[in-house]
Amino acid sequence: MPLLSRLRRLFTPPAGASGLAGIARSTTALETCPVRAVSAPCNPDLSHPERNPFRDWKSMPVTVSQFTLRDVVLDQPLMTLLHAGHPIAETAYVQDPEAVRHLRLRPADVIRCAPFKGITASCVDHWASNFYHWVAHTIPTLYVLSQAGRPVRLVLPEHMHPWQFETLELFGLTSAAHIRLQQGRQYAFKTLDYITFVNGSTDFAVSDVSRDAYARLRQTAGATTKPARRRLYIERGSSANRHVPNEAELAEGLEKLGFERVHPETLSLTEQIRLFSDAGMVMGMLGAGMANIAWCQPGTFVYELVPSHHINPCFAAMATQGGLTYWADVFETGAAQENHTDNAAIPLPVKDILDRVRELVALLPDV
């Protein structure tokens, strides 16, 4: 599977490069993520089980660690760390291996960061503006840092969305000391903490720390703990990637089955947390909006439509992590090769999808 091949490449340092463990002044193992099977519905009579690419899926065993590093440089364009002039491959999250191999210090671009009495921590990858990456990589990192009992200086992107500032407020991590990265620059640190949530190592894992981070935000945002019953459809609409030509037809059919059409990007983070914590069933296509299942209560039913050119188990992992019941079906897109951006050339099989929804709704508990 190409996606898993890229992940394995992430943890294979190029020849001559040092790994995080080899250069860290100190290392703290935060958790060891177990192998767990996806939480599928207990019904052997669901039609066409072969359409679900994750029905036998199991999570990856991963150890999440916090490294305290000395004398490192962060390259903003690749969001990759260097030590002694060489890139640290584990921090090059799904970057082009050739670009990483050729990464070097650029003295004219280097900004030397002043010492800080506390923890200075990198907390974003190079897709920091993407909601999924923020939820899966940054929020667990912020949760760990918020419990450090010491002042925290974050290394953040130059341009941030309101929901990102809101996240910092919910964790009590607002500060004028934070460093905002400028385009094209490199940042030299005497000491920098790096937590491996940032490099995507838990994308296909079941992390108790991540689950606790989401629970903390649910509590801080005042989300409901009462039995949830709303049915939500995350509509992609005009999303730039993986557009499908007849989604409106599907959305209209789902409305007749009691689903609300939601556009999470129009809501504040607190509003998203409260909305999805009140959901008994969530349905959507693979995409950043599905990261909102992080706020769902245990037992919520998640139905994901997965494009044939990007079969990615990240939401199977997130659902299993949260104790959610999960089902997925692949829909053919007509895209020629595996990638995460191409639009679908083939319309959705709306009738088949609505039939599947009726099957799944029949499994919902009465509340």
Secondary structure as UniProt FT lines:
FT   HELIX           2..10
FT   TURN            15..16
FT   HELIX           20..23
FT   STRAND          24..33
FT   TURN            44..45
FT   HELIX           49..51
FT   TURN            53..56
FT   STRAND          62..75
FT   TURN            76..79
FT   STRAND          80..83
FT   TURN            84..85
FT   STRAND          86..87
FT   HELIX           89..91
FT   TURN            93..94
FT   HELIX           97..101
FT   HELIX           107..109
FT   STRAND          110..112
FT   STRAND          119..122
FT   TURN            126..129
FT   HELIX           131..133
FT   HELIX           134..138
FT   HELIX           139..146
FT   STRAND          152..157
FT   HELIX           162..171
FT   TURN            176..177
FT   STRAND          179..181
FT   TURN            183..184
FT   STRAND          186..195
FT   TURN            196..204
FT   HELIX           208..220
FT   TURN            221..222
FT   STRAND          230..234
FT   TURN            237..238
FT   TURN            245..246
FT   HELIX           247..256
FT   TURN            257..258
FT   STRAND          260..262
FT   HELIX           264..266
FT   HELIX           269..277
FT   STRAND          279..285
FT   HELIX           288..295
FT   TURN            298..299
FT   STRAND          301..307
FT   TURN            308..309
FT   HELIX           314..321
FT   TURN            322..323
FT   STRAND          325..331
FT   HELIX           350..361
FT   TURN            362..363
//
